[in-house]
Amino acid sequence: MTRIAGLILAALAAGYGLHALAQSRLDVRPSAAPIGTSSSNGISFVWFYDPAERTVYVCRAGGGSDALECKGKAQLP
């Protein structure tokens, strides 16, 4: 009798363990997506939209350096 109760208890514990593992979810945020580009006189601009924060970023490249500058940021309502 105790052997059967032990097997039932082990099966319940294994089922609970599988259920707990199946419930874990990763928090995955989408990355910022490019929404537009423009260039003039050797300077390029690109706009990115981050849907998780509802924010638009503007980045600039060119003008004599290879660096990418992302300083502009606007929060959307």
C-alpha positions in Angstrom: 0.0 0.0 0.0 2.8 2.4 0.8 4.5 1.5 -2.4 1.4 2.5 -4.4 1.0 5.7 -2.4 4.7 6.5 -3.1 4.3 6.0 -6.8 1.2 8.2 -6.9 3.0 10.9 -4.9 6.0 10.7 -7.3 3.8 10.9 -10.4 2.0 13.9 -8.9 5.3 15.6 -8.1 6.6 14.9 -11.7 3.4 16.3 -13.2 3.7 19.4 -11.1 7.3 19.8 -12.1 6.4 19.6 -15.8 3.6 22.0 -15.3 5.8 24.5 -13.6 8.5 24.3 -16.3 5.8 24.7 -19.0 4.6 27.9 -17.4 7.9 29.8 -17.7 7.8 32.6 -20.2 10.6 34.8 -21.4 10.0 38.5 -21.6 11.0 39.2 -25.2 11.0 42.8 -26.4 11.0 43.7 -30.1 13.9 45.7 -31.1 13.7 49.2 -32.6 12.6 49.1 -36.2 13.8 51.5 -38.9 11.0 53.6 -40.2 12.7 56.0 -42.6 16.0 57.3 -44.0 17.3 60.4 -45.7 20.7 61.8 -46.8 22.0 65.1 -48.1 25.5 66.5 -48.6 27.2 63.4 -47.2 25.2 63.3 -44.0 22.6 60.4 -43.5 19.7 60.2 -41.0 17.7 57.2 -40.0 14.6 57.1 -37.8 13.9 54.1 -35.5 10.7 53.3 -33.7 10.7 51.3 -30.4 7.1 49.9 -29.9 7.8 48.8 -26.3 8.5 52.3 -25.2 6.5 54.1 -27.9 9.6 56.2 -28.7 11.1 57.5 -31.9 14.9 57.9 -32.2 16.8 59.8 -34.9 20.4 58.8 -35.7 23.0 60.7 -37.8 26.0 59.3 -39.7 28.5 61.0 -41.9 30.0 64.5 -41.9 33.6 63.4 -41.9 33.4 60.6 -39.3 32.2 57.0 -39.4 30.5 57.3 -36.0 26.7 56.9 -35.6 25.1 59.5 -33.3 21.7 58.7 -31.9 20.8 61.7 -29.7 17.2 62.7 -30.7 14.4 61.0 -28.9 10.6 61.7 -28.8 8.0 60.0 -26.6 4.7 59.3 -28.4 1.4 59.7 -26.6 
